[in-house]
Amino acid sequence: MGFLEKFSTDIGIDLGTCNTLIYVRGKGIVVDEPSVVAVEKGTKKVVAVGAEAKRMLWKTPGDIVAIRPMSDGVIADIDSTEKMIKYFISKVISKHQLFHSTRMKIGIPTCITQVERRAVIEAALKAGAKEVDVIEESLAAAIGAQIPINEPAGHMICDIGGGTSEVSVISLGGMVVTNAIRIGGDKFDEAIVKYILSVHNLKIGQQTAERLKIQIGNALPEKDKAIEKMEVRGNDAITGLPRRLEIDSVEVREALKDTVNKIVELIKQTLGETPPELAADIVERGIVMSGGGSMLKGLPKLISKETGVPVILVEKPLACVALGAGQAFDLFKDISNDRSLYDNLND
């Protein structure tokens, strides 16, 4: 073990569109908060970060603005992202530790550009990290889900985050096939907002749509289960006056149908591009699902029904990327050592 490695603080970060999770080696998940920053308009001074800032979304006075610095899995506001990372890190690591040596590994979607990738690294460096690396979200999720990725066998992971969905086939520590789209939990919420506006002429906020999704949202009806209902409040699109409306789970499923189908098609596309030998492994082992979006009721069953492949929802779907990013420091070092051993044997 080198000097830097011995005295470094290793951190894994899931810099998500909806939530930021931070894993610290030896401590586990130490931060799990909304990716929201509230700042003063003129001075850009940070007023609140995380859960406190989320409560301010769409409710702030004129001189304060609450923003989500991440959009579709990438940085939309680099300055606010840097402040957000710095704030979360300062909650768990002292300035002395940060200055001494902090290594960060951050989960990123495979569909982002090189410019967007550099923006993530730059934000982490400005926040105080001494060494920054990125890891594909589905690979990090697979590690966090305890999938034995270094085996010579095919494993499929489907990670549905707030801004992106990523499906990958992994074997021998690398991604053989991967596909990603900028559709996730946020698009579920937007679909509900649009549906209620178009069908009921009622304008609701995204937080109300999120509550509908979590409480009565579903991708597939459950047998022998009564239709669930929930009351929502918003503004009438015609009169502008406040109004209440009761929405049921059938309507929410209808609202989500098109968005859910795009994720199902992404999985089918990835399965179709998978080499036959690895596809055989996946049929036997199943598709592993992670990310907050995978928690939509009935989604694993719908995917299994549409693909004919078993689907397993991980125990902690929200934490997988952060856990995997942090654990990747040791895992890839071990894989590298294994490969060097094989190289020596072949010399």
Secondary structure, DSSP 4 states (H G I P E B T S, - for coil): --HHHHHPEEEEEEE-SSEEEEEETTTEEEEEEES-EEEETTT--EEEETHHHHTTTT---TTEEEE-SEETTEES-HHHHHHHHHHHHHHHS-HHHHHH-EEEEEEE-TTS-HHHHHHHHHHHHHTT-SEEEEEEHHHHHHHHTT--TTSSS-EEEEEE-SS-EEEEEEETTEEEEEEEES-SHHHHHHHHHHHHHHHH-EE--HHHHHHHHHHH-BSSPPTT-PPPEEEEEEEETTT--EEEEEEEHHHHHHHHHHHHHHHHHHHHHHHHHS-HHHHHHHHHH-EEEESGGGGSBTHHHHHHHHHSS-EEE-SSTTTHHHHHHHHHHHHHHHHHHHHHHHHHHH-
